[in-house]
């Protein structure tokens, strides 16, 4: 092989290395998206990028919310919190931390009553009062609410949208965490039931729920999921 040919072959090898190198870098740095390639025993497998939203009702909880926020921060996961108005006082620092960490904050209720069983003006007054308390702490407008027990009707829907400029958020996957109280059972149910685009309902008032949330995140992330706040999944 003459010198020219040797140079050409060498340049070819270097170029191939460079292309391979950039490819690996892109995958490692996540440029190919949250899906990307995953090494399996059978070789490389492409995973479709998938999204889900973790939502936590009934907080803030002075015992568990801080722990949950820490774990979410470590995993760089954003979640959505629907708060009880009456639990806000004394937990302002937790709520400010939620904002700082990029989580979405919505209204759950004032006293966890079933809104459809109340007079509309009373239900609206309760939601407004919880909304005001949150806004006083965060300085941001609250745009979403999660009705307790998912109990909702057309009149409430129209009135809340018109008078409070809020939108209800329901869920696709019910963890039943308040009932199961077993980390492994909650993880199993949620991981089995979650599909692309789903909203997952949990409660940050039990240690088992917080532990389960971390395992759910780790498990679903390994399946190509990224976690977003509910506003990113709402389409209307
Ligand atoms: Zn609740």
Boltz pocket constraint, residues with backbone or C-beta under 6 A from the ligand:
constraints:
  - pocket:
      binder: B
      contacts: [[A, 57], [A, 58], [A, 108], [A, 112], [A, 148], [A, 149]]
      max_distance: 6.0
